[in-house]
Amino acid sequence: MSPGEVRRIERWLATARLFLATAALVTIWMDPDQIRYSLWAHGLLAFYLAQSVVIILLLRRRKQSTPAFRILVHSGDVIWPVLISIFATAQGNPFFLFFVFVTAAAAYRWGLWETVGTATASVILLWIESGIFYAGLTSHLDGFFLQHHIPLLRLDITQFEPKRLFMRSISLLVMGFLLGYLAEQQKQLRAEKAVIARVLARTRVEVGLRATLQDIMGEMLAMYGANSALIASQENNSHHLFLGELRLNGTDPSEFRWLESGLSARDIYLYDDHERTAFFAAATPGGNGRLSILGLNQNGERIPHISASFLDRLGAQHKFKSLISVAFLFGREWSGRIFLFDPALTGDTEEELRFLQELVRQVGPAVYNVYLLSRLRTRAGALERARFARELHDGAVQSLIAVEMQVDVLRRQSTTNSGIVTSELGRIQGLLREEVLKLRELMQQMKSLDVDSRRLLGFIGDTVERFQRETGITARFITSVEDLKMPQPVCREIARIVQEALVNVRKHSKANQVLVRLNSIGERWQLIIEDDGAGFSFAGRLTHAELDDQGKGPLVIRERVRLIEGELTLESTPGRGSRLEVSIPQQREAAYG
């Protein structure tokens, strides 16, 4: 357990201890005859109550609970019920709950054997106390107290008769074993969940499938103490087999590597047995190389009879003394097995197999998602590269070919008509300038945009300034926002909207002036881009819904505004310019957190 969890458990036990001491004091106040009106019993209860308060205060002041502190507190909890129980007179000892509490505290803190040890220590102390009573020491103490006018102990030693004490001892030992067993099972479940959570944390999309398999199989090697791990997976549509291996070099795992798979690999690793999802094979001592096999089906039930023929083919490829394996299935696309060679199992083999099944069942979908996202990224990258290739082919390449042909024609006419050559060279220069701008815009789109609220205003200002410098169109950026607090996804989309709008102005508007404004009005951000160019094909003001219905306005900007749940308004006056307005709600932290 982590130090924080240990500290929380100690606080819970301290609160329970205080509640139990208070409840015992109230019980004695309601029926003082339970302790035969002994002032010594009242003093012990008051001391225990004060001790409970002090422990709570110490736990609040201390940053962590040390093992020595826990053992000291637990020792007091063991001794105290043994002392207080000697004052009870009723047949059912009201202080038996304190024995239950100290046993449950041991179960909560540790596990089976510590709890049984606590119950055994309580029994031993009770028998020692019984021997002291029957040795006559209590009579000597009462005589001494009576001589010096000190209140008598008023002990009830009838509860410490051997027959009654024997039955109480059996009850304590059975209760300790039962609580310890339950605590041990709960601790195992908690440890298994922690292991699964730790392995799940290894599945990260940003590192890719290979690195994810490296981390997960490395965890499995360390967990089971195996020498090597192998994963055999098959794509069910193409029946293509993939083999991956990770070995242990000393204490550190090697780099995960893919292996060549021959035609016989499917028969070796993916034998046709869908019922046996997990098995364990180990060499029988003195069995001349024979293997004992334990198998479980997909429901975790033991399979009575298993043939070892599939292990002969596996043993010819890998030398091992023991082997543990589990099958997996990802949707309808992938199936396969994971093999761990020479594992060092310390617990029950059947339970280890069931846990491995559960581990693969929990982690498998996360690994499959990493695979799907990696494949999606690959396809998206291919589509993006294809789009840029089309842009270059249809734009810059075609224009440069045309320029090359025109330059060749001018070279031939240069000796006869110099006036035509001069005008054509000017036109070609303008064409080249236009293609350079297109290539720069394409390069800007290819760059990954990492803009947050601290850099957004500077990025927009630089973009507008570069636009004016490259196109000759007068452009300005104005903002009334000083302290911008905007989620990064919104910042990125706003930056892309500004870039796209300026590209459209350059290509289509024939404007002389452009103004970009970013303001904060109420609970919304407002981005405005207006120019004095040709405007759109319609006159008037259209909302986002009207633009979608009529199929008008820039499609890319409409989609980007929709991504950040903003509202787009487009106002156009043909021949006099246009105004693009984007309104975005400011309370987006929860959605993009």
VMD Tcl script that draws the C-alpha trace (Angstrom):
set ca {
  {0.00 0.00 0.00}
  {1.09 3.55 -0.64}
  {1.95 5.84 2.31}
  {-1.20 7.84 1.67}
  {-3.39 4.75 1.83}
  {-1.66 3.58 5.03}
  {-2.29 6.96 6.59}
  {-5.97 6.86 5.65}
  {-6.36 3.38 7.14}
  {-4.75 4.52 10.41}
  {-7.13 7.47 10.56}
  {-10.14 5.22 10.01}
  {-8.95 2.85 12.74}
  {-8.28 5.75 15.12}
  {-11.82 7.05 14.57}
  {-13.28 3.57 15.14}
  {-11.17 3.20 18.30}
  {-12.50 6.49 19.70}
  {-16.08 5.56 18.84}
  {-15.70 2.15 20.49}
  {-14.19 3.65 23.67}
  {-16.99 6.23 23.88}
  {-19.64 3.55 23.34}
  {-18.10 1.40 26.12}
  {-18.08 4.36 28.52}
  {-21.76 5.07 27.76}
  {-22.60 1.40 28.29}
  {-20.89 1.33 31.70}
  {-22.60 4.59 32.66}
  {-25.99 3.02 31.86}
  {-25.21 -0.24 33.72}
  {-22.37 0.21 36.25}
  {-22.93 -3.31 37.58}
  {-21.20 -4.64 34.45}
  {-17.83 -3.79 36.04}
  {-18.92 -4.21 39.68}
  {-18.54 -0.46 40.32}
  {-14.74 -0.69 40.02}
  {-12.93 2.65 39.89}
  {-9.97 0.85 38.28}
  {-12.18 -0.14 35.33}
  {-13.41 3.44 34.96}
  {-9.81 4.60 35.03}
  {-8.82 2.13 32.32}
  {-11.71 3.27 30.13}
  {-10.80 6.93 30.63}
  {-7.15 6.14 29.81}
  {-8.18 4.28 26.65}
  {-10.39 7.16 25.61}
  {-7.56 9.65 26.14}
  {-5.18 7.37 24.24}
  {-7.63 7.28 21.30}
  {-7.77 11.10 21.20}
  {-3.97 11.39 21.35}
  {-3.55 8.91 18.46}
  {-5.99 10.91 16.31}
  {-4.10 14.14 17.04}
  {-0.75 12.50 16.24}
  {-2.07 11.16 12.93}
  {-3.31 14.62 11.98}
  {0.07 16.18 12.70}
  {2.30 13.45 11.25}
  {2.80 13.35 7.48}
  {3.12 9.57 7.44}
  {2.55 6.58 9.69}
  {5.74 4.62 10.33}
  {5.78 0.82 10.86}
  {7.11 1.28 14.42}
  {4.23 3.62 15.27}
  {1.66 1.17 13.90}
  {3.18 -1.76 15.83}
  {3.22 0.30 19.06}
  {-0.43 1.31 18.67}
  {-1.42 -2.24 17.76}
  {0.40 -3.65 20.81}
  {-1.60 -1.32 23.03}
  {-4.80 -2.45 21.34}
  {-3.86 -6.09 22.09}
  {-3.03 -5.54 25.76}
  {-5.93 -3.24 26.65}
  {-8.92 -5.61 26.09}
  {-7.09 -8.32 28.07}
  {-6.90 -5.91 31.04}
  {-10.40 -4.45 30.84}
  {-12.11 -7.84 30.42}
  {-11.16 -8.91 33.96}
  {-13.71 -6.48 35.37}
  {-16.73 -7.86 33.52}
  {-19.25 -9.87 35.52}
  {-21.90 -10.84 32.97}
  {-21.83 -14.17 31.15}
  {-21.52 -12.34 27.81}
  {-18.46 -10.15 28.23}
  {-19.34 -6.64 26.94}
  {-15.65 -5.97 26.26}
  {-15.36 -8.81 23.75}
  {-15.87 -6.18 21.02}
  {-12.40 -4.85 21.81}
  {-10.95 -8.24 20.84}
  {-12.96 -8.07 17.63}
  {-11.63 -4.57 16.97}
  {-7.94 -5.43 17.43}
  {-8.30 -8.52 15.23}
  {-10.09 -6.54 12.52}
  {-7.40 -3.82 12.78}
  {-4.69 -6.42 12.12}
  {-6.65 -7.71 9.13}
  {-7.11 -4.18 7.82}
  {-3.44 -3.29 8.25}
  {-1.75 -6.48 7.13}
  {-3.09 -9.93 6.22}
  {-3.78 -13.50 7.27}
  {-0.79 -14.45 9.41}
  {-0.56 -11.10 11.20}
  {-4.25 -11.41 12.13}
  {-3.85 -14.99 13.35}
  {-0.77 -13.85 15.30}
  {-2.80 -11.07 16.93}
  {-5.51 -13.53 18.00}
  {-2.84 -15.94 19.30}
  {-1.14 -13.14 21.30}
  {-4.50 -12.23 22.88}
  {-5.09 -15.87 23.83}
  {-1.60 -16.19 25.35}
  {-2.08 -13.02 27.41}
  {-5.46 -14.25 28.65}
  {-3.93 -17.55 29.81}
  {-1.04 -15.73 31.50}
  {-3.58 -13.54 33.26}
  {-5.55 -16.61 34.32}
  {-2.40 -18.15 35.80}
  {-1.73 -14.95 37.75}
  {-5.27 -15.02 39.20}
  {-5.08 -18.64 40.32}
  {-1.63 -18.05 41.80}
  {-3.30 -15.73 44.31}
  {-1.66 -12.48 43.27}
  {-4.99 -10.62 43.11}
  {-5.75 -11.49 46.75}
  {-2.44 -10.02 47.85}
  {-3.18 -6.84 45.82}
  {-6.66 -6.45 47.35}
  {-5.16 -6.90 50.87}
  {-2.55 -4.24 50.12}
  {-5.19 -1.82 48.75}
  {-7.47 -2.44 51.74}
  {-4.65 -1.78 54.19}
  {-3.81 1.55 52.53}
  {-7.43 2.60 51.94}
  {-7.15 2.27 48.15}
  {-10.22 1.17 46.17}
  {-10.25 -2.55 45.57}
  {-9.86 -4.09 42.12}
  {-13.20 -5.98 42.29}
  {-12.10 -8.49 39.70}
  {-14.29 -11.24 38.27}
  {-12.05 -14.25 37.82}
  {-14.91 -16.62 37.07}
  {-14.52 -15.74 33.41}
  {-10.95 -17.06 33.58}
  {-11.82 -20.62 34.60}
  {-9.97 -23.02 32.25}
  {-13.15 -24.36 30.64}
  {-14.62 -20.93 29.87}
  {-11.25 -19.51 28.88}
  {-10.66 -22.43 26.52}
  {-13.93 -21.73 24.69}
  {-13.10 -18.03 24.49}
  {-9.66 -18.87 23.12}
  {-11.15 -21.07 20.41}
  {-13.55 -18.25 19.48}
  {-10.71 -15.74 19.23}
  {-8.55 -18.03 17.08}
  {-11.40 -18.91 14.72}
  {-12.36 -15.25 14.43}
  {-8.72 -14.27 13.75}
  {-8.35 -16.89 11.04}
  {-11.66 -15.93 9.42}
  {-10.95 -12.16 9.41}
  {-7.37 -12.74 8.28}
  {-8.49 -14.96 5.41}
  {-11.03 -12.39 4.23}
  {-8.41 -9.64 4.53}
  {-5.89 -11.71 2.56}
  {-8.38 -12.24 -0.25}
  {-9.28 -8.56 -0.27}
  {-5.60 -7.62 -0.33}
  {-5.04 -9.95 -3.27}
  {-7.96 -8.44 -5.20}
  {-6.67 -4.96 -4.45}
  {-3.17 -5.93 -5.59}
  {-4.55 -7.45 -8.80}
  {-6.50 -4.29 -9.58}
  {-3.38 -2.21 -8.91}
  {-1.37 -4.40 -11.30}
  {-4.03 -4.15 -14.00}
  {-4.17 -0.37 -13.55}
  {-0.36 -0.15 -13.79}
  {-0.31 -2.23 -16.97}
  {-3.19 -0.20 -18.45}
  {-1.17 2.95 -17.82}
  {1.46 1.53 -20.20}
  {-0.95 1.71 -23.16}
  {-0.19 5.11 -24.66}
  {-1.22 6.20 -28.11}
  {1.59 8.71 -28.49}
  {4.36 6.08 -28.25}
  {2.82 3.70 -30.78}
  {1.99 0.00 -30.83}
  {5.54 -1.36 -30.65}
  {6.56 0.69 -27.61}
  {3.24 -0.17 -25.92}
  {3.86 -3.90 -26.41}
  {7.42 -3.40 -25.14}
  {6.18 -1.84 -21.89}
  {3.30 -4.27 -21.30}
  {5.30 -7.43 -21.99}
  {8.14 -6.05 -19.87}
  {5.68 -5.69 -16.98}
  {4.51 -9.29 -17.52}
  {8.10 -10.58 -17.53}
  {8.80 -8.81 -14.23}
  {5.46 -9.90 -12.74}
  {5.88 -13.61 -13.49}
  {9.67 -13.78 -13.36}
  {9.84 -15.28 -16.86}
  {12.93 -15.40 -19.06}
  {11.21 -14.37 -22.29}
  {7.80 -13.50 -23.69}
  {6.39 -14.06 -27.15}
  {3.21 -12.77 -28.76}
  {1.72 -14.47 -31.83}
  {-1.16 -12.61 -33.47}
  {-3.10 -13.22 -36.65}
  {-5.18 -10.86 -38.73}
  {-8.29 -12.92 -39.38}
  {-9.11 -11.28 -42.71}
  {-5.74 -11.81 -44.38}
  {-4.54 -14.69 -42.12}
  {-1.19 -12.91 -41.91}
  {0.77 -13.96 -38.82}
  {2.90 -11.59 -36.72}
  {5.42 -12.76 -34.12}
  {6.95 -10.47 -31.51}
  {9.51 -11.37 -28.86}
  {10.91 -9.78 -25.71}
  {13.77 -11.33 -23.77}
  {15.24 -10.66 -20.36}
  {18.90 -9.60 -20.42}
  {20.00 -9.79 -16.82}
  {17.49 -7.66 -14.94}
  {16.37 -5.45 -17.84}
  {14.20 -6.53 -20.78}
  {15.62 -6.29 -24.27}
  {14.06 -4.28 -27.06}
  {10.85 -5.72 -28.43}
  {11.41 -7.08 -31.94}
  {9.28 -8.60 -34.65}
  {10.30 -12.05 -35.90}
  {10.04 -13.69 -39.28}
  {7.11 -16.10 -39.42}
  {7.27 -19.10 -41.74}
  {4.47 -21.18 -43.17}
  {4.49 -23.57 -40.19}
  {4.35 -20.80 -37.55}
  {0.54 -20.89 -37.42}
  {0.52 -24.59 -36.52}
  {3.17 -24.02 -33.85}
  {1.74 -21.00 -32.05}
  {-1.93 -20.75 -33.06}
  {-3.10 -24.34 -32.87}
  {-6.78 -24.90 -33.45}
  {-8.13 -24.97 -29.90}
  {-10.53 -22.16 -29.05}
  {-11.70 -23.63 -25.76}
  {-8.30 -23.74 -24.08}
  {-7.62 -20.06 -23.48}
  {-4.93 -20.52 -20.81}
  {-2.62 -23.33 -19.81}
  {0.46 -24.06 -17.75}
  {2.98 -26.76 -18.56}
  {5.90 -27.80 -16.36}
  {8.43 -30.60 -16.53}
  {7.54 -33.48 -14.24}
  {10.34 -34.22 -11.71}
  {12.00 -37.43 -12.83}
  {9.60 -37.70 -15.71}
  {12.16 -37.92 -18.52}
  {11.12 -34.65 -20.09}
  {7.37 -35.27 -19.82}
  {5.17 -32.27 -19.07}
  {2.30 -31.90 -16.66}
  {-0.37 -29.61 -18.08}
  {-3.12 -27.53 -16.48}
  {-5.63 -25.85 -18.78}
  {-8.56 -23.48 -18.35}
  {-11.34 -22.68 -20.78}
  {-12.59 -19.20 -21.59}
  {-14.82 -19.20 -18.47}
  {-11.90 -20.00 -16.15}
  {-13.05 -23.61 -15.62}
  {-10.50 -26.38 -15.45}
  {-10.21 -28.70 -18.47}
  {-9.92 -32.34 -17.31}
  {-8.02 -33.93 -20.21}
  {-5.47 -32.09 -22.34}
  {-3.24 -33.53 -25.05}
  {0.39 -32.38 -25.02}
  {0.93 -32.84 -28.76}
  {0.89 -29.09 -29.45}
  {3.78 -28.63 -27.00}
  {6.06 -30.90 -29.02}
  {6.09 -28.46 -31.94}
  {6.55 -25.51 -29.57}
  {9.38 -27.24 -27.73}
  {11.24 -27.76 -30.99}
  {11.38 -23.97 -31.47}
  {11.90 -22.83 -27.86}
  {13.73 -24.54 -25.03}
  {11.82 -24.23 -21.78}
  {11.16 -26.09 -18.53}
  {7.80 -24.47 -17.87}
  {5.40 -22.40 -19.89}
  {2.33 -20.27 -19.30}
  {0.11 -19.01 -22.10}
  {-3.17 -17.18 -22.65}
  {-5.25 -16.55 -25.77}
  {-6.77 -13.23 -26.78}
  {-9.35 -12.05 -29.31}
  {-9.78 -8.43 -30.46}
  {-13.17 -8.07 -32.08}
  {-13.32 -10.03 -35.32}
  {-10.02 -8.78 -36.66}
  {-7.24 -10.14 -34.46}
  {-6.65 -13.29 -32.46}
  {-3.53 -14.78 -30.95}
  {-1.62 -15.98 -27.92}
  {0.89 -14.68 -25.41}
  {3.58 -17.09 -24.18}
  {5.72 -16.65 -21.06}
  {8.67 -19.06 -20.91}
  {10.02 -20.39 -17.59}
  {7.85 -18.31 -15.25}
  {8.47 -18.43 -11.50}
  {4.97 -18.91 -10.07}
  {4.78 -18.41 -6.31}
  {1.04 -18.84 -5.75}
  {-1.63 -21.29 -6.77}
  {-1.14 -22.10 -10.46}
  {-4.82 -22.15 -11.28}
  {-5.36 -18.75 -9.68}
  {-2.33 -17.37 -11.55}
  {-3.88 -18.53 -14.83}
  {-7.20 -16.93 -14.00}
  {-5.48 -13.66 -13.16}
  {-3.54 -13.76 -16.45}
  {-6.83 -14.28 -18.28}
  {-8.35 -11.30 -16.49}
  {-5.26 -9.18 -17.16}
  {-5.39 -9.88 -20.90}
  {-9.15 -9.36 -20.94}
  {-8.76 -5.91 -19.34}
  {-5.63 -4.72 -21.16}
  {-6.46 -6.21 -24.58}
  {-9.06 -3.61 -25.65}
  {-6.69 -0.77 -24.70}
  {-3.90 -2.26 -26.83}
  {-6.38 -2.77 -29.66}
  {-7.35 0.90 -29.44}
  {-3.68 1.85 -29.70}
  {-3.44 -0.31 -32.82}
  {-6.56 1.24 -34.35}
  {-5.41 4.78 -33.61}
  {-1.95 4.05 -35.00}
  {-3.51 2.68 -38.16}
  {-5.86 5.67 -38.31}
  {-2.90 8.04 -38.00}
  {-1.09 6.20 -40.78}
  {-4.10 6.41 -43.06}
  {-4.73 10.04 -42.18}
  {-1.09 10.83 -42.92}
  {-1.35 9.04 -46.26}
  {-4.52 10.95 -47.14}
  {-2.91 14.23 -46.12}
  {0.18 13.49 -48.19}
  {-2.04 12.60 -51.15}
  {-3.92 15.88 -50.74}
  {-0.71 17.89 -50.70}
  {0.55 15.95 -53.72}
  {-2.62 16.89 -55.61}
  {-2.27 20.50 -54.50}
  {1.31 20.61 -55.76}
  {0.48 18.78 -59.00}
  {-2.59 20.84 -59.85}
  {-1.13 24.13 -58.64}
  {2.58 24.80 -58.49}
  {3.75 22.03 -60.86}
  {1.28 22.91 -63.61}
  {2.06 26.61 -63.26}
  {5.80 26.02 -63.42}
  {5.40 23.86 -66.53}
  {3.39 26.65 -68.14}
  {6.06 29.18 -67.13}
  {8.77 26.97 -68.62}
  {6.90 26.79 -71.93}
  {6.32 30.55 -71.99}
  {9.98 31.24 -71.21}
  {10.95 29.01 -74.13}
  {8.62 30.95 -76.44}
  {10.05 34.28 -75.22}
  {13.58 33.07 -75.78}
  {12.75 32.50 -79.43}
  {10.97 35.89 -79.77}
  {13.62 37.90 -77.92}
  {15.52 38.74 -81.08}
  {12.50 40.04 -83.02}
  {10.05 41.71 -80.60}
  {11.50 43.11 -77.36}
  {8.27 44.92 -76.30}
  {6.24 41.71 -76.11}
  {9.08 40.06 -74.17}
  {9.07 42.77 -71.51}
  {5.30 42.53 -70.86}
  {5.39 38.73 -70.84}
  {8.26 38.71 -68.37}
  {6.25 40.94 -66.03}
  {3.28 38.60 -66.28}
  {5.50 35.58 -65.62}
  {7.02 37.33 -62.61}
  {3.55 37.90 -61.17}
  {2.66 34.27 -61.82}
  {5.79 33.08 -60.03}
  {5.08 35.40 -57.10}
  {1.57 33.94 -56.85}
  {2.88 30.36 -56.82}
  {5.46 31.22 -54.18}
  {2.64 32.52 -51.96}
  {0.65 29.34 -52.56}
  {3.62 27.18 -51.63}
  {4.22 29.16 -48.45}
  {0.55 28.79 -47.50}
  {0.79 25.07 -48.15}
  {3.87 24.86 -45.96}
  {2.06 26.71 -43.17}
  {-0.79 24.22 -43.34}
  {1.64 21.30 -43.13}
  {3.22 22.61 -39.93}
  {1.79 21.35 -36.65}
  {0.21 24.23 -34.79}
  {1.06 24.41 -31.07}
  {-0.68 27.56 -29.86}
  {-2.04 28.22 -26.38}
  {-3.64 31.23 -24.73}
  {-0.24 32.83 -23.97}
  {0.91 32.75 -27.59}
  {-2.33 33.17 -29.53}
  {-2.35 36.99 -29.71}
  {1.29 37.10 -30.81}
  {0.68 34.36 -33.38}
  {-2.26 36.21 -34.95}
  {-0.29 39.46 -34.99}
  {2.66 37.76 -36.74}
  {0.33 36.06 -39.23}
  {-1.35 39.36 -40.16}
  {2.00 41.14 -40.47}
  {3.43 38.40 -42.70}
  {0.28 38.52 -44.84}
  {0.72 42.24 -45.42}
  {4.42 41.86 -46.21}
  {3.92 39.06 -48.73}
  {0.76 40.28 -50.50}
  {1.03 44.09 -50.31}
  {-2.53 44.25 -48.90}
  {-2.82 46.59 -45.92}
  {-3.66 44.42 -42.88}
  {-4.07 45.20 -39.18}
  {-4.77 43.19 -36.04}
  {-6.63 44.87 -33.15}
  {-7.56 43.30 -29.81}
  {-8.98 44.57 -26.53}
  {-8.08 41.36 -24.67}
  {-5.17 41.61 -22.22}
  {-5.35 38.42 -20.14}
  {-6.53 35.67 -22.47}
  {-7.67 32.42 -20.81}
  {-8.70 30.12 -23.61}
  {-8.41 26.30 -23.93}
  {-5.67 25.15 -26.27}
  {-8.01 23.40 -28.76}
  {-9.98 26.64 -29.16}
  {-6.73 28.62 -29.61}
  {-5.59 26.22 -32.31}
  {-8.87 26.43 -34.26}
  {-8.99 30.24 -34.04}
  {-5.45 30.44 -35.40}
  {-6.42 28.14 -38.29}
  {-9.56 30.21 -38.98}
  {-7.47 33.40 -39.25}
  {-5.01 31.66 -41.60}
  {-7.80 30.28 -43.81}
  {-9.65 33.61 -43.94}
  {-6.52 35.51 -45.01}
  {-5.83 32.92 -47.73}
  {-9.37 33.43 -49.05}
  {-8.90 37.21 -49.01}
  {-5.72 36.93 -51.06}
  {-7.17 34.47 -53.56}
  {-10.67 35.80 -54.16}
  {-11.42 39.22 -52.68}
  {-9.07 41.58 -54.56}
  {-9.14 43.70 -51.40}
  {-6.91 46.62 -50.54}
  {-7.41 46.52 -46.74}
  {-8.07 43.77 -44.15}
  {-8.88 44.18 -40.47}
  {-8.69 41.32 -37.90}
  {-10.18 41.90 -34.44}
  {-10.39 39.67 -31.34}
  {-12.54 40.92 -28.45}
  {-14.19 39.60 -25.29}
  {-17.87 40.57 -25.01}
  {-19.72 39.25 -21.97}
  {-19.27 35.50 -21.74}
  {-18.11 35.08 -25.34}
  {-15.06 35.70 -27.48}
  {-15.61 37.48 -30.79}
  {-13.34 37.15 -33.83}
  {-14.03 39.52 -36.75}
  {-12.27 39.54 -40.14}
  {-13.44 42.17 -42.65}
  {-12.12 43.45 -45.97}
  {-13.05 45.96 -48.67}
  {-12.86 43.52 -51.57}
  {-15.35 41.99 -53.99}
  {-17.47 40.28 -51.33}
  {-19.41 37.05 -51.79}
  {-22.02 36.11 -54.37}
  {-24.89 37.09 -52.06}
  {-25.92 40.36 -50.42}
  {-26.95 40.56 -46.79}
  {-26.21 38.77 -43.53}
  {-26.44 34.97 -43.14}
  {-26.16 32.90 -39.96}
  {-24.32 29.62 -39.57}
  {-27.47 27.54 -40.14}
  {-28.43 29.57 -43.23}
  {-24.92 29.17 -44.68}
  {-25.15 25.38 -44.20}
  {-28.61 25.20 -45.76}
  {-27.65 27.28 -48.79}
  {-24.13 25.81 -49.14}
  {-22.54 29.26 -49.10}
  {-19.49 30.64 -47.37}
  {-16.10 29.01 -46.73}
  {-16.63 25.31 -45.95}
  {-13.38 24.85 -44.00}
  {-14.12 27.78 -41.70}
  {-17.68 26.55 -41.12}
  {-16.36 23.16 -40.00}
  {-13.71 24.65 -37.72}
  {-16.26 26.92 -36.04}
  {-18.53 23.92 -35.51}
  {-15.67 22.00 -33.83}
  {-15.43 24.62 -31.06}
  {-19.24 24.98 -30.86}
  {-19.11 28.59 -32.01}
  {-21.47 30.63 -34.17}
  {-20.48 31.94 -37.60}
  {-22.09 34.99 -39.22}
  {-21.16 36.14 -42.71}
  {-22.09 39.58 -44.06}
  {-21.47 40.42 -47.72}
  {-21.88 43.47 -49.93}
  {-20.89 42.58 -53.50}
  {-18.26 44.99 -54.78}
  {-17.75 46.61 -51.37}
  {-16.39 43.86 -49.14}
  {-17.35 41.22 -46.58}
  {-17.36 40.70 -42.81}
  {-16.79 37.31 -41.13}
  {-17.74 37.09 -37.45}
  {-17.12 34.12 -35.15}
  {-18.66 34.05 -31.66}
  {-17.34 31.43 -29.17}
  {-18.52 30.70 -25.60}
  {-15.81 31.24 -22.99}
  {-16.80 28.45 -20.59}
  {-15.11 25.61 -22.48}
  {-12.66 24.36 -19.85}
  {-14.75 21.32 -18.89}
  {-15.26 20.22 -22.47}
  {-11.59 20.53 -23.43}
  {-10.04 19.60 -20.08}
}
mol new
graphics top color blue
foreach p $ca { graphics top sphere $p radius 0.5 }
foreach p [lrange $ca 0 end-1] q [lrange $ca 1 end] { graphics top cylinder $p $q radius 0.2 }
display resetview
